[in-house]
Amino acid sequence: MFESSAGFRLPDGSVLSPDASLLRLERWQALSAEARSGFAPLCPDLVVELASPSDQGPRGVSALRRKMAAYQANGARLGWLLLPHEQAVDVWGPGGEEPRRLDQAVTLDGGAEFPGLSLNLEEIWAG
């Protein structure tokens, strides 16, 4: 699990830093020590972005959605865009699927991609 200071060099050449991310251990261990010391040259398996008050409005959220689409296009298996001001989540799956929106979600789970992973949203929604 990585927090917001971690950055990744995606296959398309862009460098992005999600608010939180998860990478399967075998993928991390396959990297050289040198590759692990900087921005890892791969896309995380799970990315989480949290919209902040400064992201409210069409431009801010649109930028976050473009960022999520970039992760998806570069191989992310699952993405969660958390929208606290709406108490909603856009869930991004693999392979170019359109994101699905969950309104008033209380928990998220990793499903078949990440069995046992669960995120309680109540504290996030409470601010």
N, C-alpha and C positions, 0 to 999 in steps of 0.2 A: 504494500500500500504506500502510495506517495501523497504528499500534501502539496500545497500550491507553489512551493519554491522549486519543485521538480519541473524540468522542461524536457521535451521530446523533439527530436528531429524526425519528422514524419517522412514516409517514402516520397512524397511529392516535393520535398525540400523545405517545407515550412517548419518553423519552430514554434511550438505552442506549449503553454503551461496550464493544464486544467486545475480547478480548485482542489480536486482529489482524483486519484487514479489508482488502478489496480493492474498489475501485470503478473501473469502466470509465472511461477518460480522458475520453471524450466526455460522460459524465454529469457529471463533475467540472467540465469546462470550460463546461457549460451553466449552471452556477450563477453568480450574481452574485458580485462580490468580497466584498460584505457577507455573503452566505450562506456563503461559504467561510471567513470569519473566525471564525465561531462553530461551534456544533454544526450540521453540514450537515443541511438539511431533506429527507432521503431515507434510504432503507435501502441499506446496502452490498450489492454483488453477491455477495460471499463473506464469510462471518464464521467466525472461529475462536475457540473458547473452550477454555481449558485448565483442567481440574479440578485444584485444588491440594489438599494434604493437609487443609486446613480444609473442603473441599467433600465429603470422604468421608462416606459415610452417606446414607441415603435422602433426607433433607431437602435437603442440599447439592446432590446430583446432580439431584434433582427440580427444584430452582430453576434450575439450568443448563439443563435440558431445557425448562422453561417459557420461558426466555429464548430458546433456539434456536427454539422454536415461534413466538415473537413475531416474530423476524427472518423466518422463513419466511412467516408470515401477512402481513408487510409488504413482501414482494417479494424477499427474498434468493434468489439463484439456487442457492447452494450453501452448506452449513454443515458444519463439522467440529467436533464436541465430542470433545476428546481426554481420555481417562480413563487417565492413566499408571499408577495403582494397579491397574488391570485389564489394562493393555496392550491397550486396545480403543478404537475410535472409533465414535461414532454419526454417520452421514452423513445430512444433511438435504438433500433435493432441493427443487425448486420446486413450487408449486401444491398444498400440503397433503399431499404424499405422506408416508407413515409413514417415519420414519428407518430406515435399515438399519444393522446393527451389523457391524463388522469386528473380529474377535478376532485378536490376534497380528499385526496389520498392521505391515509394515516401512516401506512408503512409501504416500503418498497422491498421487493425481494429479487435476488439475482436469478431466479428461475433455473432452467436447465443449464445455462451458461456458468452460473456461479452458485451451485447448491449450498444452502446454509447461510448465504449472505442476506442480511436483512438490515434495513435502515428505517428507524423510527423517525417520522417527520414532525411529530407534535412539538418538539422543542424548537425546531427550525421555524415552524409556522408561528409559534408564540413569540419569536423574535428574541 
